[in-house]
Amino acid sequence: MGLFGKSEPKAPPADPAYILAEAQECLKEKDMEGALAKFDELCALPVQSPLPLLSRATCLLQLQKYERVIEDCTKVLKFLNSDLNGHEEEGCTTVHSLALMRMAKAHKELGQMDEAKSALMRRNVVEHKLGRDNVDSEDLVDENMADEWKEKGNAEYKQENWTQALDYYRSGLSCDMYNAKLHGNTCMTLIKLRKWSQALKHAEQCIVLEPEWVKGYYMKGMILSNESKLEQARDVLRKAKSMEPQNTQISELLSEVEARVDYVESRLRRRKPQTAEKPKDEDSGTEQPVEDVDSDEDYCEDGSCRTSKTIKLKVTRKDVVNVAVDVCAAMVGVALVWWFVRQDA
């Protein structure tokens, strides 16, 4: 507490970009302990991306802290997979494949050869985008464990513990990345947390894994609607309705989106284009409209009465100045005539 019982101002939140820059500077100087301290600070912030965890795992691998490498890589696998910003590292082009490569090296150094082999096999599956039918499910997919995580997530979801449910669902996906139901549950939880961009990726993954499952389209339409991408949402929901015409949830959401699209389009149609140019002051560019009326009465033409028409005259500052000069000159002339008359008298 400060003076007069007032609390001291809180320090501003740490800037992740600044911390990352410091970590990269430590890496350039080969100060791994310093870099690790910065990555620890970065990962302590609310994590919305797997990249800080993956960077810390790389640093930990250099420091031979293999158990922590495996721990961080396991957390990385809970996030939805994404590309490594268009570049390749150790033959890996995605976040998951690089994390599995790091995990395999850590298991190998710990003498856990079966785990290392499994991680490498999973890495190959992810990197080459092999489907479930092309992999050995006994080595790469633990469906039983994935179901256990899903049940735990469902229990938390019912209690509206969204963050804990999300963690359980992501743990399940790390055991079975091909489980469309887990992707769907993860998507719905992210929708509850209003994390639209992350939710959209899981909805699209549902559609890829099970194209005939209407819920993937419904969730995608809901997300696009909340992002105000109304035309895209309408198209996706129409696809969903064609799959299940009797689904009331889809019909209600589609009707709402179509009404919003119609409202926006009607507003756009009511806007009149401004085609006529308004008179502008020749010197200053400001508008100087002056209205004059032809008649004080309404006038009729061909038997139909209309209100008196208005004519807009263009008056510029130059015109005003000229009139003022003329008036002054006239007044001076009158004064001179009066003076000469007085002199003659």
N, C-alpha and C positions, 0 to 999 in steps of 0.2 A: 504493500500500500504506500502511496506517495503522501505528500502533505495534504492537510485538510480532508483526509480520509478517501481521497480519490485514487483509483487504481492507476498504475502506470500504463502508458500506451503499449499495446502489443507490438512485437516486432513484425515487420512485413513478412509474408510467406516467402519461402525460398524459391528462387527462380530455377526451374529444372534445366533450362538451357544454359544458365551460368554454371551450375554444378557439373553438367555434362562436359562443358568446355574445360573446366578444371581437371576433370577425370582424364580427358583426352590429352591434356598437357602433361599429366603425370605419366601416361602411357608412352608419350614421345620421349620422356626422360628415363624410361624404363623403371619408374618408381611404382612397382606393383602394389606395395602396401598402401601408398598414398592414393593410388587409383581405386583400390578396394574400399578405402574409407569413403571416397566420393560416391562410389556406386552404392554403398550401404546407405548413404544419406539420400541418394536419388530413389532407391527402392523403398525407403521409409515413407515417401510421399504417397498419396493416393494413386495407385498404379492403374493406368488406363491402357497400357501397352505392354507387350511382353519384351520389348527391346531392352529396357534397363536390366531386367532379370537375365536376359541372354548375354548382355555385355558383362554383367558381374560373373556369370558362370565361366566365361572365357578368361576373365582375370583370375578367378579361383583355380582354374585348371593350370595356369602358369605357376601359381603358388602351391600346387600339389595338395589342395584341400578338396579331395575328390568327393567326400560325402556331401559337402555343401554344393558341389557342382551338380550332383544328381538331384538334390533337393530343388535347386533353382530351375533345372531343365524340366523337372516334373511340373513345376508351376507354369512354365512357358507352354507346355502342352495343353494346359487348361484353356488357353486362349485359342480363338479361331485362327487357323493357319492363314498366312499371308506371304506375299513375295518379299524378298529382301531388296526392295526398292530398285529392281531391275539389274542388280549385279550378282555375281556368283562368288561364293566363298567356300573353299575346300570341296568343290563339286556340288555344293548345296545352293539352291535358289529360293528356298522357302524358310521361314522361321522354324517350323517344326522339324524339317530335315536337318538343319544345323544344330538344333537343340538335341536331337537324337544322336547326331555325330559326337557332340560333346559328352553326352551321357554314355555312349559306347566306350569312349576313351577312358572315362572315369571308372567304369566297371572293369575295364581291362587292367588298369593300374592297381585296382583293389583285388585282382585275381578272380573276379566274378565273370568267368568266361561265358557262361550260358546267358547271363543278363546282357553282356556286351554283344553277343551274337544276335539276340533278340532285338536289341536297340538298332543294330545295323540293318537288320531285315526290315524293321519298321521304317527306317530312314529311306531305304530303297523303294518301299511301297509309296511313301509320301512323295518322294522326289519324282518318281515316274508316273504318279497319279494312277496307280493301279486300283481297280475296283475290288469290291469284296470277293467277287468270284475268282479273282486272280491271285489271292493270297491264301496262305495257310493259316486258317483262323485259330488253330491251337497255339501257334507261336506268336501271332500278332494281335489277336483279338480275344479279350477275356470277357465274354458276354455275361457270365455269371456275376463277375465283379461290377460290370457296368450296370446291371440290373439292381444290384445292392445300392450303388450310389444313387440310382434313379429313385428308388424307394425312399431313401433318406431325404433326397431333395423334395419329393412329393409331400412328405410329412411337414417339412419346413414351409413349403409353399402354402399348404392349407392353413398354417399358422401366420401367414403373411410375413414370414421372415425371409424377405426376398434375397438379401445379400448372402445369407447362409445357404439358401436353396440354390442360388447360382453357383456357389463354390462346390456343392455336391454334384450338381449336373455337369460342371466342367471336369470334375474328377472322373465321372462316368465316361465322358467323351475321351479322356486320356486312355481309358481302357478299350473303348470301342468307338473309333472316329466315324464309323459307318452307320451308327444308330440314329435313324431319322427321328425317332420318338424323343431321344435325348436332345437332339438339336431343336426340336419343337418346344420342349419344356424350357430349354435354355432361352429360346427366343421369347416365350411368353413372360419369363422372369425379367428379361431385359426390357420388355415393353412396360412392365410394372415399374421398373426403375427409370423409365423414360430415356433409355439409352438407345435411340432409334437406329443409329448407323451400325452398331454392333448387332442389334436384333435383326436388321435387314439381312446381314450376311448369313445368319443361322436360318432365316426363312428361305433364302435362296438355296441353301444347302439341303433343306428338306425337299425342295422341288427337284433338285438334281438327284437325290438318293431315291425318292419315291414320287415320280411324276404324277401318279394317279391319286395321291393323297391330297385331298382338297384343303386340308388345314394349312399346308404350306402357302398356298395362294391366298387364303383368307388372312393369314398373319402378314403376308407381304402387303396386301391391300390396306390393312389397318395401319401399318407403319408408314406407307406412302401417304395415306390420308393425313396422318398426324404431322407429316413433314410438309403438308400443303402441296404435294405433287399430285394434284387431283386427277388429271387426265390419265396419268400412269396408274393410279389407284383404281380408277374406273375400269380400265382395260383388264387389269389383273382380276378384279372382282367379277367382271363379266365372264371371264374364263372359269372362275370358280363356280359361278351360278350355272354355267352350261354343264358342269360336271355334276352338280347336285341342285337341281331346280327347286327342290322342296325345302332346302336349308333356310330356315327363317333368319338365322344370324347373318348369313351372307346377303340375303335379300334386303334386310333392314340397313346394313352398312352400305350396300350398293345404292339404295334409294337416297340415303343421306349424302353420299358422295356426288351422285348425279344432280341432286338439288343444289349443291354447292357449286358445281360446274356451271349449271344453268344460270345461277345468280351472278357469277363472275362474268359470264358471256353477255348477260343482259346489261350489266353495268358498262361493259366495254362498248356495246352497241349504242347506248344512250349518249356517249360522249360525242359531241359535234366537233368536226375538224374546224380549226380556225383558219379559214382560207383568205378572208379579206384583210388587207393590211390597214392598220390604223394610222392616221396622220401623225407625223412626228415633227417636232420643232427642227427647223433647218440648222439652227445654231447649237442647241443643246441636246437634241435628240429626244426631248421629252414630249409626251403627247399633250396636245392642246385642243381638245374637241370643243366646238361651239355649236350648239343646236339652235336651229331656227325653224319655225312652224309656218307652213303655207297659209293656214286659216285657223281661226279660233273654233270653227265648227267642223263636225264630221262631214265628209263629202261622199256622194254616192256616184257610182259608176255602173252602168248597165243594170240599174235596179238593185244593186247590192251595196249596202252601206259599209264603209270602212272607217276606221279612225283616221284622223288627220295624219298625213305622212310627215316625217321629220327629215330635214336636210342637214347634213353635217358639213359646215364650212371649215376650210383649212385656214387658220390664222397663225402666222409665225411671229416670233419675236421681232424679226426685221420689219414686218408690217406695222407692229405697234410703235416701234421707234420712228418709222417714217411719219406716221400720223402725228406723233408727239412733236416732231421737228416742224411739221407744217403748222400745227397749232401755235407753237412758240413764235414762228416767223410771222404769222398773221397778227399776233398780239404785239410784236415789236413794230410792225408796220403801222398799226393803229396808233400806237404810242407816239411814233415819229410824226404822223400826220397831225395829231392833236398838238404836239409841241410846236410845229411850224405855224399852225393856226394861231396859237397864243402869241408867237413872236410877231406875226403880222398885225395882230390886234394892238 
